Amino acid sequence: NQGHGAALLTGFKFAGKELVFHTDSDYQVEPKDFWKLYGLLQEQRLDLVYGWRKKRHDPWVRFVVTKILKVLNFTLFGFVINDANSPFKLFRRDSLKSILKKLAGVPMFAPSIFMIIAAKKLGLPYGEVEITHLPRRTGVGSLNLVKLGKVTLKCLYQTIIFRLFVYP
């Protein structure tokens, strides 16, 4: 139990099929939207497609965090990522392995934030597609305002370190 980021990276590391799909288990994304990602990946011969939750059903603090990430990523890396921490992504396995090599040894609470940046740095073709975000139907979000504030500061710090040392 090393946290969400470590669990994601472990799953990605051991993925063995040609295509690797990631979604969170909280039922907040319409499952049939997978086909949007798959269609774009195949039609445009992309290496990575991520879902963009344009219309979100989240508490206001998550909107704020997403906006901060969007501005920070643009400021530090020079391009817009509409939903950097998207819980809905599809990769070609070989490209995913390249991304993971680029990120090896980088401390990451939320690796999704860095995966698109690494793909861009590696010159991998990627795309985004709007997905349907649903209200939470089960469970309770684990981040309260204080915890979310700490997580946000941690992600800000890690993003700046990433920019300085991994993505110069």
Secondary structure, 3 states (H helix, E strand, C coil): CCCHHHHHHHHHHCCCCCEEEEECCCCCECHHHHHHHHHHHHHCCCCEEEEECCCCCCCHHHHHHHHHHHHHHHHHHCCCCCCCCCCEEEEEHHHHHHHHHHHCCCCCCCHHHHHHHHHHHHCCCEEEEECCECCCCCCCCCCCHHHHHHHHHHHHHHHHHHHHHCCC
